[in-house]
Amino acid sequence: MNNQQNQDQIEYDKQMKAQYFTKIQNRNIFIINNQQLKSIKFMNDFDITQLKISQCHYLKTDLHNNQIKQLIINECNLNNVVGFQLDNLQIIDLSKNKLLSVESLLQIPLLTIVNISWNQVADISSLRYLNHLRHLNISGNVAFNMVQLKEISQITTLILNDANISDVSSLSSQTNLRELDLSLNDDLDYKSLQNFSFLTKLILQYNNIENLQFMKYLISLNELDISHNKNDNVSPQFLDPLKNNDVLSSLYINNCKILDISVLATLPNLKCLEISQNENLDASPLNQLTKLNKIKIQWLKLTNISMLRSLIDLQEVHISGFAELDLEPLFNMNQLKYFFFPYNKGINTTQLINFKALLRLDLSSCDLRDISVLRYFSFLEELNLAFNRIIYINPLKSLKKLHYLNLKFNCISDFSALSEHLNIQMYSLSQQQKPIFQEINYSNQLKLIDTALILIMETNKKRKKIISSTANLRIQIADFIQLNFDNYEQLTTTVAKLFQRQDFPDQ
């Protein structure tokens, strides 16, 4: 290659880098998302440690780079990774491709984490030669034989979501296994778990669980997640098999139709509890769980949170779905560092002053306008204020420790208050709205949206159904109104014409 060709290649590499890549501030991470990109060979000399590629449907596996330690390639139609030379790669995610074989991964000897979920892999036996492999995700590959996993004895974490599994007894010889995820396997026979006394973490989300009798076999289990149980006939005694369990420290039972949690008071080491979306739950026994340091109680039918008053060791709290909630029961929680409080209307912002030692705070979708109290949160590192009615952000000037800030979908036009925030690595400031719509109260917003919905249906009156989900359509309309209209008259004269051009599918 002559000098001119070298110069041309250098210039080409620069153009490709500028066109396809986003470099995240202060980190050697590059992200590619371009359907036309065919080759990433020009990255061979880039000094990066992490690379993420998605939706590059014609991608060639011609990357030779010894700096990269983490590689993510999703939705790129890959059927193999022959051609990769990544001697120091430790983490690879090839999910949602068209892999038929994983033998080519053997040319990357230092791999510790492998994700080949949602491919078409039938034979995984060659993975036993990856001596450093510890974490394996083969979800969604229904063709492989479970017996092959017996040979991959070095793994400690195994994820088998939606793999059409009914019996896992063949894994009982995997005594190095500590974490097992069997979510989305409706036909799983839980008796096949009886020889898994070595497990410390078990995830069974979106399964059909009739009872928890299998817990008597799992004597080392300290973390259990059975969220989104599909069984509609959960008895009030559903949690009784957990009684006096002195090993379990984390329990996730979101959306499980749980009625009674009184048995949890007998768990001496329970530290983390998630019980969201159990609409008919009696939450009063929570006041006995005084050793908890994390709790999530979102979308419960509660009018107050007085039952949390005695939980003074809480460090992380998630609360959603309340209106005008009194936060006083949380005032004495001196250990509280992480407060996630989205989707709560009518917040008394003056009460927030009692949490000024927080490190992370989420007040998204809370209908906020005034954030002046936040000027006192000098320790705050992460703040989410998305989907509110905020116009002025001057109080954020004093938050010098912020490194993550989300302000999208507000009414902000002046961002100068952030000009000196040099530590912020992740901003989200997009989709600022016109204040006129935000000034309308919530009930009138719904009336406005429903008016638009009627107009759309009239415009499309020849169609039997214009979209499967009215709720989703309302969201589309609300977003459109906020971005385009200053008053009701403009809406009524324009919205029908706009949505008449939309290609809503017939159902």
C-alpha positions as CSV (number, residue, x, y, z in Angstrom):
1,M,0.0,0.0,0.0
2,N,1.5,3.4,-1.1
3,N,1.5,6.6,1.0
4,Q,-1.5,8.0,-0.8
5,Q,-3.5,4.8,0.0
6,N,-2.4,5.0,3.6
7,Q,-3.6,8.6,3.8
8,D,-6.9,7.7,2.1
9,Q,-7.4,4.8,4.6
10,I,-6.7,7.2,7.6
11,E,-9.2,9.7,6.3
12,Y,-11.7,7.0,5.7
13,D,-11.3,5.8,9.3
14,K,-11.9,9.3,10.6
15,Q,-15.0,9.7,8.5
16,M,-16.4,6.3,9.7
17,K,-15.7,7.2,13.3
18,A,-17.4,10.5,13.0
19,Q,-20.4,9.1,11.1
20,Y,-21.2,6.0,13.1
21,F,-20.0,6.4,16.6
22,T,-20.9,8.0,19.9
23,K,-18.2,8.3,22.5
24,I,-19.6,8.5,26.0
25,Q,-17.9,11.2,28.0
26,N,-14.9,10.1,30.1
27,R,-15.3,6.4,29.1
28,N,-13.8,4.3,26.3
29,I,-17.2,3.2,25.1
30,F,-18.4,3.3,21.5
31,I,-21.9,2.7,20.2
32,I,-22.7,1.8,16.5
33,N,-26.3,1.8,15.2
34,N,-26.4,1.9,11.5
35,Q,-28.2,-0.5,9.2
36,Q,-25.8,0.1,6.2
37,L,-22.5,-0.5,8.0
38,K,-20.9,-3.6,6.7
39,S,-17.4,-3.7,8.2
40,I,-15.9,-2.6,11.5
41,K,-12.3,-3.4,10.4
42,F,-11.4,0.3,10.6
43,M,-11.7,0.0,14.4
44,N,-8.8,-2.4,14.7
45,D,-6.5,0.4,16.0
46,F,-9.1,2.2,18.2
47,D,-8.2,2.5,21.9
48,I,-11.5,1.4,23.4
49,T,-12.5,-1.1,26.0
50,Q,-16.2,-1.4,25.3
51,L,-18.1,-1.6,21.9
52,K,-21.8,-1.9,21.3
53,I,-23.2,-2.6,17.8
54,S,-26.9,-3.0,16.9
55,Q,-29.0,-3.4,13.8
56,C,-26.1,-3.5,11.4
57,H,-27.7,-6.2,9.3
58,Y,-24.8,-6.7,6.9
59,L,-22.0,-6.8,9.4
60,K,-18.7,-8.7,8.7
61,T,-16.9,-10.2,11.7
62,D,-13.5,-8.7,10.8
63,L,-12.6,-7.0,14.0
64,H,-9.0,-7.4,15.4
65,N,-8.6,-5.4,18.6
66,N,-6.8,-6.5,21.7
67,Q,-8.0,-3.5,23.8
68,I,-11.7,-4.4,23.8
69,K,-12.9,-6.2,26.9
70,Q,-16.6,-6.0,26.4
71,L,-18.4,-6.5,23.1
72,I,-22.2,-6.3,22.4
73,I,-23.6,-7.2,19.0
74,N,-27.4,-7.3,18.9
75,E,-29.8,-7.7,16.0
76,C,-27.1,-7.9,13.3
77,N,-28.2,-11.2,11.6
78,L,-24.8,-12.9,12.6
79,N,-24.6,-16.6,12.1
80,N,-21.0,-16.9,13.4
81,V,-18.2,-14.9,14.8
82,V,-15.4,-16.4,12.7
83,G,-12.8,-13.7,12.0
84,F,-12.8,-12.0,15.3
85,Q,-9.4,-11.6,17.0
86,L,-10.1,-10.2,20.4
87,D,-7.5,-11.7,22.7
88,N,-8.5,-9.8,25.8
89,L,-12.2,-9.9,25.4
90,Q,-14.0,-11.0,28.6
91,I,-17.6,-10.3,28.0
92,I,-19.6,-10.9,24.8
93,D,-23.3,-10.4,24.1
94,L,-24.5,-11.9,20.8
95,S,-28.2,-12.0,21.6
96,K,-30.9,-11.6,19.0
97,N,-28.9,-12.8,16.0
98,K,-29.0,-16.0,13.9
99,L,-26.2,-18.0,15.4
100,L,-26.3,-21.7,14.6
101,S,-23.0,-22.6,16.3
102,V,-20.8,-21.3,19.1
103,E,-17.6,-23.2,18.2
104,S,-16.0,-19.9,16.9
105,L,-16.1,-18.5,20.4
106,L,-13.2,-20.8,21.3
107,Q,-10.9,-18.4,19.6
108,I,-11.7,-15.9,22.4
109,P,-10.1,-17.8,25.3
110,L,-10.6,-15.3,28.2
111,L,-14.4,-15.1,28.0
112,T,-16.0,-15.0,31.4
113,I,-19.5,-13.9,30.4
114,V,-21.3,-15.2,27.3
115,N,-24.8,-14.2,26.2
116,I,-26.1,-16.1,23.2
117,S,-29.8,-15.7,24.0
118,W,-32.5,-15.6,21.2
119,N,-30.5,-17.3,18.6
120,Q,-30.8,-20.7,16.9
121,V,-28.0,-22.6,18.6
122,A,-28.5,-26.4,19.0
123,D,-25.1,-27.5,20.2
124,I,-23.4,-25.7,23.1
125,S,-21.1,-28.5,24.2
126,S,-18.0,-26.7,22.8
127,L,-18.3,-24.0,25.5
128,R,-16.9,-26.5,28.0
129,Y,-13.4,-25.6,26.6
130,L,-13.8,-21.9,27.7
131,N,-12.0,-22.4,31.1
132,H,-12.8,-18.9,32.3
133,L,-16.5,-19.0,31.5
134,R,-18.6,-18.3,34.6
135,H,-21.8,-16.7,33.3
136,L,-23.9,-18.2,30.5
137,N,-27.2,-16.9,29.0
138,I,-28.8,-19.3,26.5
139,S,-32.4,-18.1,26.8
140,G,-34.7,-18.6,23.8
141,N,-32.6,-21.3,22.2
142,V,-35.2,-24.1,22.3
143,A,-33.3,-26.6,20.1
144,F,-30.4,-27.3,22.4
145,N,-30.3,-30.4,24.7
146,M,-30.1,-29.8,28.4
147,V,-27.7,-32.7,28.8
148,Q,-25.0,-30.7,27.1
149,L,-24.9,-28.3,30.1
150,K,-23.6,-31.1,32.3
151,E,-20.3,-30.8,30.4
152,I,-20.0,-27.1,31.1
153,S,-19.3,-27.5,34.8
154,Q,-17.3,-24.3,35.3
155,I,-20.3,-21.9,35.2
156,T,-21.7,-20.3,38.3
157,T,-24.6,-18.3,36.7
158,L,-27.0,-19.8,34.2
159,I,-29.9,-18.1,32.5
160,L,-32.5,-20.3,30.7
161,N,-35.4,-18.0,30.0
162,D,-38.2,-19.1,27.7
163,A,-36.3,-22.3,26.8
164,N,-39.3,-24.7,26.9
165,I,-37.8,-26.5,29.9
166,S,-39.8,-28.8,32.1
167,D,-37.1,-30.7,33.9
168,V,-33.8,-29.4,35.2
169,S,-32.7,-32.4,37.2
170,S,-29.8,-33.0,34.7
171,L,-28.2,-29.8,36.2
172,S,-28.1,-31.2,39.7
173,S,-24.5,-32.3,39.2
174,Q,-23.4,-28.7,38.5
175,T,-22.3,-28.0,42.0
176,N,-20.4,-24.8,41.0
177,L,-23.8,-23.3,40.0
178,R,-24.9,-20.6,42.3
179,E,-27.4,-18.5,40.3
180,L,-30.2,-20.0,38.1
181,D,-32.8,-18.1,36.1
182,L,-35.7,-20.3,34.8
183,S,-38.2,-17.5,34.0
184,L,-40.8,-17.9,31.3
185,N,-40.9,-21.7,31.5
186,D,-44.6,-22.5,32.2
187,D,-44.2,-26.3,32.3
188,L,-41.4,-26.4,34.7
189,D,-41.6,-29.3,37.2
190,Y,-40.4,-27.7,40.5
191,K,-39.8,-31.1,42.1
192,S,-36.8,-31.3,39.7
193,L,-35.1,-28.7,42.0
194,Q,-34.9,-31.0,44.9
195,N,-31.1,-31.7,44.4
196,F,-30.1,-28.0,44.1
197,S,-29.1,-27.4,47.7
198,F,-26.1,-25.4,46.4
199,L,-28.1,-22.6,44.7
200,T,-27.9,-19.2,46.3
201,K,-30.1,-17.3,43.8
202,L,-33.2,-18.5,41.9
203,I,-35.3,-16.4,39.5
204,L,-38.7,-17.8,38.3
205,Q,-40.4,-14.7,36.8
206,Y,-43.5,-15.2,34.6
207,N,-43.9,-18.8,35.5
208,N,-46.9,-20.8,36.7
209,I,-46.2,-21.4,40.4
210,E,-48.9,-23.1,42.4
211,N,-46.9,-23.3,45.7
212,L,-43.5,-22.8,47.2
213,Q,-43.0,-26.3,48.6
214,F,-39.8,-26.6,46.5
215,M,-38.2,-24.1,48.9
216,K,-37.6,-26.9,51.4
217,Y,-34.9,-28.3,49.1
218,L,-33.0,-25.0,48.6
219,I,-31.3,-24.8,51.9
220,S,-28.6,-22.3,50.7
221,L,-30.9,-20.0,48.8
222,N,-30.7,-16.3,49.9
223,E,-32.4,-14.7,46.9
224,L,-35.7,-15.7,45.4
225,D,-37.6,-13.9,42.6
226,I,-41.1,-15.2,41.7
227,S,-42.5,-11.9,40.3
228,H,-45.3,-11.9,37.8
229,N,-46.6,-15.3,38.7
230,K,-49.2,-16.5,36.1
231,N,-51.2,-18.6,38.6
232,D,-54.5,-16.9,39.3
233,N,-55.4,-19.1,42.2
234,V,-52.8,-18.1,44.8
235,S,-54.0,-19.0,48.3
236,P,-53.6,-16.8,51.3
237,Q,-51.1,-19.3,52.6
238,F,-48.9,-19.1,49.5
239,L,-45.9,-17.8,51.4
240,D,-46.1,-20.2,54.3
241,P,-43.3,-22.5,53.1
242,L,-40.9,-19.6,53.8
243,K,-41.7,-19.6,57.5
244,N,-38.6,-19.4,59.7
245,N,-36.3,-19.4,56.8
246,D,-33.1,-18.1,58.3
247,V,-31.1,-17.9,55.0
248,L,-33.4,-15.9,52.7
249,S,-32.2,-12.3,52.5
250,S,-33.9,-11.0,49.3
251,L,-37.5,-11.7,48.2
252,Y,-39.2,-10.4,45.0
253,I,-42.9,-11.1,44.8
254,N,-44.1,-8.3,42.6
255,N,-47.5,-8.9,40.8
256,C,-48.1,-12.3,42.4
257,K,-51.7,-11.7,43.7
258,I,-50.3,-12.0,47.2
259,L,-52.8,-11.3,50.0
260,D,-50.9,-12.0,53.2
261,I,-47.3,-11.3,54.1
262,S,-47.4,-11.9,57.8
263,V,-45.2,-15.0,57.5
264,L,-42.3,-12.7,56.4
265,A,-41.9,-11.5,60.0
266,T,-40.4,-14.9,60.8
267,L,-37.5,-14.4,58.4
268,P,-34.7,-13.1,60.6
269,N,-32.3,-12.1,57.8
270,L,-34.7,-10.6,55.2
271,K,-33.0,-7.4,54.0
272,C,-34.6,-6.7,50.6
273,L,-38.3,-7.0,49.8
274,E,-40.3,-6.1,46.6
275,I,-44.1,-6.5,46.8
276,S,-45.3,-4.1,44.1
277,Q,-48.5,-4.6,42.1
278,N,-50.3,-6.8,44.6
279,E,-53.5,-4.8,44.7
280,N,-55.3,-6.7,47.5
281,L,-52.3,-7.0,49.8
282,D,-52.6,-6.3,53.5
283,A,-49.4,-4.3,54.0
284,S,-49.8,-3.8,57.7
285,P,-47.3,-6.6,58.7
286,L,-44.5,-4.5,57.1
287,N,-44.1,-2.7,60.4
288,Q,-42.6,-5.9,61.8
289,L,-39.8,-6.1,59.2
290,T,-37.4,-3.8,61.0
291,K,-34.3,-5.3,59.5
292,L,-35.1,-4.3,55.9
293,N,-32.7,-2.0,54.1
294,K,-34.6,-2.0,50.8
295,I,-38.3,-2.0,50.0
296,K,-40.4,-1.5,46.9
297,I,-44.1,-0.9,47.3
298,Q,-45.3,0.4,44.0
299,W,-49.0,0.5,42.8
300,L,-50.6,-0.9,45.9
301,K,-54.0,0.1,47.1
302,L,-52.8,2.1,50.1
303,T,-53.7,5.5,51.4
304,N,-50.7,6.0,53.5
305,I,-47.3,4.5,54.4
306,S,-47.5,4.6,58.2
307,M,-46.5,0.9,58.3
308,L,-43.0,1.9,57.2
309,R,-42.4,4.2,60.2
310,S,-40.5,1.5,62.2
311,L,-38.2,0.5,59.4
312,I,-35.4,3.0,60.4
313,D,-32.6,1.0,58.7
314,L,-34.0,1.4,55.2
315,Q,-31.4,2.6,52.7
316,E,-33.4,2.3,49.5
317,V,-37.1,3.0,49.1
318,H,-39.3,2.7,45.9
319,I,-42.9,4.1,46.2
320,S,-45.2,4.8,43.2
321,G,-48.9,5.3,42.5
322,F,-50.0,7.7,45.3
323,A,-51.7,11.0,45.3
324,E,-50.8,13.7,47.9
325,L,-48.9,11.1,50.0
326,D,-47.6,12.2,53.4
327,L,-43.9,11.4,53.6
328,E,-43.7,12.0,57.4
329,P,-43.3,8.2,58.2
330,L,-39.9,8.3,56.4
331,F,-38.5,11.3,58.2
332,N,-36.5,9.3,60.8
333,M,-34.8,7.1,58.3
334,N,-31.3,8.5,58.7
335,Q,-29.7,5.7,56.5
336,L,-31.9,6.5,53.5
337,K,-29.6,7.1,50.4
338,Y,-31.7,6.0,47.4
339,F,-35.3,7.3,47.0
340,F,-37.3,6.3,43.9
341,F,-40.6,8.2,44.0
342,P,-42.0,8.3,40.4
343,Y,-45.7,8.5,39.4
344,N,-46.9,10.3,42.6
345,K,-49.2,13.3,42.2
346,G,-49.6,16.2,44.6
347,I,-46.2,15.9,46.3
348,N,-45.6,18.4,49.1
349,T,-42.1,19.4,48.0
350,T,-41.3,21.1,51.4
351,Q,-41.3,17.6,52.9
352,L,-38.4,16.6,50.7
353,I,-36.0,18.7,52.8
354,N,-35.9,15.8,55.2
355,F,-34.1,13.7,52.6
356,K,-31.3,16.1,51.7
357,A,-28.6,13.5,52.3
358,L,-29.8,11.4,49.4
359,L,-27.4,10.1,46.7
360,R,-30.1,9.1,44.2
361,L,-33.5,10.6,43.7
362,D,-36.3,9.8,41.2
363,L,-39.2,12.3,41.0
364,S,-40.2,11.5,37.4
365,S,-43.9,11.8,36.4
366,C,-44.9,13.6,39.5
367,D,-46.5,16.7,38.0
368,L,-43.8,18.9,39.5
369,R,-43.2,22.6,38.8
370,D,-41.3,23.9,41.8
371,I,-38.0,22.2,42.5
372,S,-36.5,24.9,44.7
373,V,-36.1,22.5,47.6
374,L,-33.5,20.6,45.6
375,R,-30.9,23.3,46.1
376,Y,-30.2,21.8,49.5
377,F,-29.4,18.3,48.1
378,S,-25.7,18.8,47.9
379,F,-24.8,15.1,48.1
380,L,-27.0,14.1,45.2
381,E,-25.2,12.1,42.4
382,E,-28.2,11.0,40.3
383,L,-31.4,12.8,39.7
384,N,-34.4,12.0,37.5
385,L,-37.0,14.7,36.9
386,A,-38.4,13.6,33.6
387,F,-42.0,14.0,32.6
388,N,-42.9,17.0,34.9
389,R,-43.9,20.6,34.4
390,I,-40.6,22.2,35.3
391,I,-39.7,25.5,33.7
392,Y,-36.8,26.9,35.9
393,I,-33.9,24.8,36.9
394,N,-31.7,27.3,38.7
395,P,-31.9,25.3,42.0
396,L,-29.8,22.6,40.3
397,K,-26.8,25.0,40.2
398,S,-25.7,23.9,43.7
399,L,-25.7,20.2,42.9
400,K,-22.0,19.9,42.2
401,K,-21.8,16.1,42.7
402,L,-24.3,15.2,40.0
403,H,-23.1,12.8,37.4
404,Y,-26.5,11.7,36.0
405,L,-29.4,14.1,35.2
406,N,-32.7,13.4,33.4
407,L,-34.8,16.4,32.5
408,K,-36.6,15.2,29.4
409,F,-40.2,16.0,28.7
410,N,-40.4,19.2,30.8
411,C,-40.9,22.9,29.8
412,I,-37.3,24.1,30.1
413,S,-36.0,26.6,27.7
414,D,-32.9,27.9,29.6
415,F,-30.3,25.3,30.6
416,S,-27.6,27.8,31.6
417,A,-27.8,26.6,35.2
418,L,-26.1,23.5,34.1
419,S,-23.1,25.2,32.4
420,E,-20.7,24.6,35.3
421,H,-21.7,21.0,36.0
422,L,-18.5,19.4,34.6
423,N,-19.0,16.2,36.5
424,I,-22.3,15.2,34.7
425,Q,-21.5,12.3,32.4
426,M,-25.1,11.4,31.4
427,Y,-27.6,14.1,30.3
428,S,-31.1,13.5,29.0
429,L,-32.7,16.9,28.1
430,S,-34.7,16.0,25.0
431,Q,-38.4,16.6,24.2
432,Q,-39.0,19.9,26.1
433,Q,-42.7,20.8,25.8
434,K,-44.7,24.0,25.4
435,P,-45.8,25.3,28.9
436,I,-49.3,26.1,27.7
437,F,-50.4,22.4,27.7
438,Q,-48.7,21.8,31.1
439,E,-50.7,24.6,32.7
440,I,-54.0,22.7,32.0
441,N,-54.9,20.5,35.0
442,Y,-54.7,16.8,34.7
443,S,-58.4,16.1,34.3
444,N,-58.7,18.7,31.5
445,Q,-55.7,17.2,29.8
446,L,-57.6,13.9,29.7
447,K,-60.6,15.6,28.2
448,L,-58.5,17.2,25.6
449,I,-56.9,13.9,24.7
450,D,-60.3,12.2,24.5
451,T,-61.6,14.9,22.3
452,A,-58.7,14.2,19.9
453,L,-59.5,10.5,20.1
454,I,-63.1,11.2,19.1
455,L,-62.0,13.3,16.2
456,I,-59.6,10.5,15.1
457,M,-62.4,7.9,15.2
458,E,-64.7,10.2,13.2
459,T,-62.0,10.8,10.7
460,N,-61.5,7.0,10.4
461,K,-65.1,6.1,10.7
462,K,-64.9,3.6,7.8
463,R,-62.5,1.5,9.8
464,K,-63.9,-1.0,12.4
465,K,-60.9,-0.6,14.7
466,I,-58.0,1.9,14.2
467,I,-55.6,0.5,16.8
468,S,-55.5,-2.4,19.2
469,S,-54.8,-0.3,22.3
470,T,-56.7,2.9,23.1
471,A,-54.3,3.6,25.9
472,N,-51.3,3.6,23.6
473,L,-53.2,5.9,21.2
474,R,-53.9,8.3,24.0
475,I,-50.2,8.4,24.8
476,Q,-49.5,9.2,21.1
477,I,-52.0,12.0,21.1
478,A,-50.8,13.5,24.4
479,D,-47.2,13.6,23.1
480,F,-48.4,15.2,19.9
481,I,-50.5,17.8,21.6
482,Q,-47.7,18.9,23.9
483,L,-45.3,19.3,21.0
484,N,-47.5,21.1,18.6
485,F,-50.4,23.0,20.1
486,D,-50.8,26.2,22.1
487,N,-54.5,26.0,22.6
488,Y,-57.6,23.9,22.2
489,E,-58.8,25.7,19.0
490,Q,-55.6,24.7,17.2
491,L,-56.1,21.2,18.4
492,T,-59.6,20.8,17.1
493,T,-58.9,22.3,13.7
494,T,-55.7,20.3,13.1
495,V,-55.5,17.0,14.9
496,A,-58.0,15.2,12.8
497,K,-56.2,16.0,9.6
498,L,-52.9,14.9,11.0
499,F,-54.1,11.5,12.3
500,Q,-56.1,10.9,9.1
501,R,-52.7,10.5,7.4
502,Q,-51.5,8.0,10.0
503,D,-51.4,4.4,8.9
504,F,-53.3,2.8,11.8
505,P,-53.6,-0.9,11.3
506,D,-57.0,-2.6,10.9
507,Q,-57.5,-5.3,13.5
